[in-house]
Amino acid sequence: MRIIGGAARSIPLDVPPGLAVRPTADRAREALFNSLGAINGFVVWDLFAGSGAVGLECASRGAKLVTFVELEKNHCDFIQRNIDRVRRSVPGVATNIVNSPVSRVRWQGAQPDLIFGDPPYAESLNEFKQLMNNNDFKIFAANAKLVWEIPDHPGALGEFLLAAPLQRAVRRFGGVNFLIVNKME
C-alpha cells in the first residue's frame, strides 16, 4: 500500500497485519481521487480510518486538516506512524487522530469539506444509517461531500440508496462502488 498522488506520491504505508483492515485498493483510490478534483485547502475526515491511507492521500493532495477516526488503538498507532512518514513531504498539513467509535464522535471544530467512510463491511449499513439519523453530524457535515465505500455483496447498493439523502451519486472505480452524498438533507 502506498500514497498514489500528490506531494507524498509513492510513499509506502504500513497496515496492520492480517485482516484487521481492508484498505481500499490503490486503483480504486486513484480513480476516486481523480474524480473528486482538487482538494487543496480542504478539511477532511477519514472515518473508520484503518491505516489512514485515504486521509493521507488527501494530505498528499493538499488538504489542510485531516481528522482520522478509528476505534482500534493498534490501528491508531499505525496511522500515527504513517502520518510521520507522509509529514516529511507535506509538512504543512494538520492532523488529528480520534480513538473512538464513530457513533460517539463529538462533531465539532472546523466544518469538513470532504468525509470518507469505509467501516467493516458487516457494520457498514448500520453505521451509515446511524450517521444519516444523527442530527449533530448532519449539521456538522451540511456543506461536505460524503464518500462511502459500499460493501460488495448482492443487494447492498439498494439498501444504501434507500438510506441516503436524495442528492447523491454512485460511482464504480476499480471494482469498488462508492456512494457520494453531495448534500445532507
ChimeraX attribute file (.defattr): number of C-alpha atoms within 10 A of each C-alpha:
attribute: neighborCount
match mode: 1-to-1
recipient: residues
	/A:1	15
	/A:2	17
	/A:3	24
	/A:4	23
	/A:5	18
	/A:6	15
	/A:7	18
	/A:8	21
	/A:9	15
	/A:10	12
	/A:11	16
	/A:12	15
	/A:13	19
	/A:14	15
	/A:15	21
	/A:16	16
	/A:17	7
	/A:18	7
	/A:19	8
	/A:20	14
	/A:21	16
	/A:22	15
	/A:23	17
	/A:24	16
	/A:25	15
	/A:26	16
	/A:27	13
	/A:28	17
	/A:29	21
	/A:30	17
	/A:31	15
	/A:32	19
	/A:33	17
	/A:34	11
	/A:35	11
	/A:36	11
	/A:37	9
	/A:38	13
	/A:39	18
	/A:40	13
	/A:41	15
	/A:42	20
	/A:43	24
	/A:44	29
	/A:45	28
	/A:46	24
	/A:47	23
	/A:48	23
	/A:49	28
	/A:50	28
	/A:51	29
	/A:52	29
	/A:53	28
	/A:54	27
	/A:55	26
	/A:56	32
	/A:57	24
	/A:58	28
	/A:59	34
	/A:60	26
	/A:61	24
	/A:62	20
	/A:63	25
	/A:64	19
	/A:65	21
	/A:66	26
	/A:67	21
	/A:68	28
	/A:69	24
	/A:70	24
	/A:71	16
	/A:72	15
	/A:73	12
	/A:74	14
	/A:75	21
	/A:76	23
	/A:77	16
	/A:78	18
	/A:79	27
	/A:80	17
	/A:81	17
	/A:82	21
	/A:83	24
	/A:84	12
	/A:85	17
	/A:86	23
	/A:87	19
	/A:88	11
	/A:89	16
	/A:90	20
	/A:91	11
	/A:92	13
	/A:93	20
	/A:94	15
	/A:95	20
	/A:96	13
	/A:97	19
	/A:98	17
	/A:99	18
	/A:100	17
	/A:101	14
	/A:102	19
	/A:103	11
	/A:104	7
	/A:105	13
	/A:106	12
	/A:107	15
	/A:108	12
	/A:109	7
	/A:110	10
	/A:111	17
	/A:112	22
	/A:113	18
	/A:114	23
	/A:115	21
	/A:116	21
	/A:117	23
	/A:118	24
	/A:119	24
	/A:120	16
	/A:121	16
	/A:122	9
	/A:123	11
	/A:124	19
	/A:125	19
	/A:126	14
	/A:127	19
	/A:128	19
	/A:129	15
	/A:130	15
	/A:131	15
	/A:132	17
	/A:133	12
	/A:134	12
	/A:135	12
	/A:136	15
	/A:137	18
	/A:138	17
	/A:139	15
	/A:140	17
	/A:141	21
	/A:142	17
	/A:143	15
	/A:144	22
	/A:145	20
	/A:146	23
	/A:147	23
	/A:148	21
	/A:149	21
	/A:150	23
	/A:151	21
	/A:152	12
	/A:153	8
	/A:154	8
	/A:155	9
	/A:156	15
	/A:157	17
	/A:158	10
	/A:159	13
	/A:160	19
	/A:161	14
	/A:162	10
	/A:163	15
	/A:164	19
	/A:165	15
	/A:166	13
	/A:167	11
	/A:168	16
	/A:169	13
	/A:170	16
	/A:171	15
	/A:172	14
	/A:173	16
	/A:174	14
	/A:175	11
	/A:176	17
	/A:177	19
	/A:178	23
	/A:179	20
	/A:180	20
	/A:181	20
	/A:182	18
	/A:183	16
	/A:184	20
	/A:185	13
